[in-house]
Amino acid sequence: MTVAKYSANGNDFVLFHTFIKKDRSTLARELCHRQDGIGADGLIVLLPHSEQDFEWQFYNSDGSHADMCGNGSRACAHYAYTHELAPSKMSFLTGAGVINARVEDTMVQSELTPPTIIEKNIAHNGKTWWLINTGVPHLVHFTEDITAFDIDEARELRYIYNANVNIAFVDGENLRVRTYERGVEDETLACGTGMAACFYRAYSEGKVKNNIEVYPTSGETLYLGMNERTITFKGAVKKTFVAEWRS
């Protein structure tokens, strides 16, 4: 089986396409294992679809399913375009709904599903969190010290709310974001839907304008914007290698 390894702002994925739709949770755990496999945050499988350009199956590194992944959507779009599975402007089906994407060389923009504020002003350990769904649920807290990310607290919150956990810092007109991701069960170098959730809270509270730069732990630059009902999410992706996998 031929697979491709992609990196999207520090989030890394294994991708392949097939005509066969089946559960691949075990394969995801094998491929994503950092020591015994290829190593990745997630597995993305592209499948034919009757109405959209294609559909995907997305698995976290622990084999669990996820409805949406912002960085994964951009890596997936680049893979689909370069493998002639879709035109440069495409739409594909995820568990969260239809995603529109556009590929321009190594830069890929995804239009995420409309965000939803589930709950505001969640108090925990003296901090105030918002729970926002940007395809998957995210807790968001604004901090004055982005270096102080309590992973134990994030892990506790992740299980209380079954959500990813983010802290964000307003840096001038832009944002810095750190994310603990469920399914990976640790901080990742970047999380697209997490950055989108932080941006949406900041925009809703008037902390930022409707088009900004966001900097995740990887240090790379993402471009997020707000249109009438959805969030646009743009940044570079990189195909790191292609390999033959024999399980």
N, C-alpha and C positions, 0 to 999 in steps of 0.2 A: 504494500500500500504506500503510495506517495503522499507525503504530507509536507506542508510548508510551515515554517516558524516565522512569526511576525512579532514586532515590537511596536506598540503605539504609546509613546511617551512614558515608557517604563513598564506599562502593562504588556505582558507577553502571552502569546496564544499559539496553539497548534491548529491548523486548518486543513481540511480536505473536502472534496465534493463527491457525492455518490447519488445513485438513483434509489438506494435502499433506505427506507426509514425504519429504524428500530432503536431500542434503548442501547446507549453506548456509555453508560455510567462507569462500568468497569474499565473500558478502554480509556476513558478520560483520566481515571486515576493512574493508569499505567503510563500513558503518554506524558502527563503533567508532572510525574514524580521527578524531583530535582536530581536525585542520585541514580535511580534505576531506569528512568525514562528520558525523554527529551527535555522536560522541565518547562513548565508554563503556569500561568495563572488560570488558564481555561482552555477548553477545546471547543472549536466551532465547526459544525458540520453543515455544509450547504446542500440543499435538496431542491429538486424542481417544484414549481408551484403553478397552478393553473391560471391565476390572476395576476400575481406579482412576478418580478423577474426571478425570484427564488424565495425559499424560506430557510430559516436556520434552526439548528438545535444548538443550544449553548449549555455547556457544562462547566461548573467550577472545578478547581483542581481536586477537590474531594469527591467528585462524581455527582454532586448535587446539581439540579437544574436551576437556571436563572432566566427570568423572563427577558431581561435586557442588560446590556453592557455597552456603555457609550464608546469607550476605546475599542471594544470588540467590534462594534458596528462599523467603525472606520477601517479597521484592519480587514474585516469581512468584505467591505465594499471594494477595497483595493484588490483583494484576491479575486473577487468575482470579475472585475473589469479586466485584469491582466490575464485571466484564464478564459476570457470571452464568454462568460456566463451572463453578463449584463452590460449595457451601455454605460458610458461615463456618468450619465444621470440615471439613477435607478431607484426602485422601491423594492423592499423585501419584507417578508413577514417574520416577526419575532413573537415571543410570548406576550409582549406588552402591546403589540399592534404593529401597524405598518410603519416602517422607517424609510424616509427619503434620504438619499445620499448623492454626493457629487464628487467625482475624482478628477483632480487636476495634478498630474504627475505624482509626486509623493504627498501632496496635500489633499486631505479628504475632509469634507464637511458632511456631517449627519444632522438631520433635523429630528430631534428626539420627540417622543410622545408628549402630549400636553402635561405639564406638572400639576400635582395636586397636593395641597397642604392638608395633611391628615390631622395634625394637632399642633397647636402653638403652646409655648410657655410650659414645657415639661421641666419640672424642677428635679435635679438630681445632683447630690454632692455640692450644693451651692451654685450650680451652673444652670443656665436656662437653655433648653434644647427645643428645636422645632423638628417635627417628623414630617418629611416631605417625600412623596412618591414621584420619581422622575423616570419611571420604568421599573424600578425596584425601590423599596423604602430606604430612606436615609435619615439619620439623626444629624442635626447640624447645630453646632455651638460656636459662637464668635469669641475669640480670645485675644488678649494683648500679647501673648507669648506663644508663637507658633512652634517653638522648640519644645514646649512642655506638653507632649501628647502622652497621656496616661493609658498605656495599652491594657492594663488590668481593668481599668474603669471602662474602656471601650468594649472589652470582651464581656464584661458584666452587662452593659447596656445592650449589646448585640443580642444576648439571649433573653433579656427582659422584653425587648420590643421586636425581636426577629428582624433586625434592620442593620444596615451598614452604619458606621459611626464616623463622623467627620468633625474636625475643628478647622476654623477658618480665621484668617487675619486680613483686615482691610489694609492694603499696602498702597497708599496714595489713592489712585483711581481704580486699582486692580485688587486681585485677591491672591492669597497664598492658602493652600489647602492640604491637609493630611487626612488620610482615610484608612480606617480599619474595615476590611472586607470580609463579610460572612462567606463561607465556602472556601476561602483561602485561610481564614482564621488568623489573620495577622495584618499589619500595615502593609499596603502595597505602594509601589512607586508612583502610581497614578490611578485614578478611578474616574471615568468620564461622567457617569450618572451622579457620582458624589460631588464633583466639581459643579455640575449643573444644579444640584440641590443647594449647594452653598451660594452659588450665583443667584438663584431664584429667591432665597431668603434675603440676601443682601439687596437685591433689586426691589423686592417687596417692601423692605424697611427704608428705602431711600439711601442706602449706604453707597451704592454704585449706580452708574448709568446703564443704558440698555445694550452697550457693546463694550466689552472689557477684555483684558488679558487675565488668564488664571495660571498660576504656577504651582504644580504639584511637587511632591517630594523629589521626583526625578530632576527638577530644575528646568525642564523644558517649558515652552510657552504654548498655551492653548488659547483659542479665541472663542469666546462665548457671546451670544447675542440673544435678545428677546424680540420676537416678532409678535403678531397679534395673539397667538395662542400657544406657540411652541418655542423651545430653546434650540438655537443652532450651535453646533459644536464643531470646531475646525482645528486641525493640527496635522503634523507630519506623521506618516507611518513608514515603517522600514521592514522589508522582507529580509530576514537575517540568513536563512538558508532553506534548502529543500532536501528532504531525506527519504529513504526507503525504510519503512517500519515493518519489522517482522516480530509479532508477539509470540 
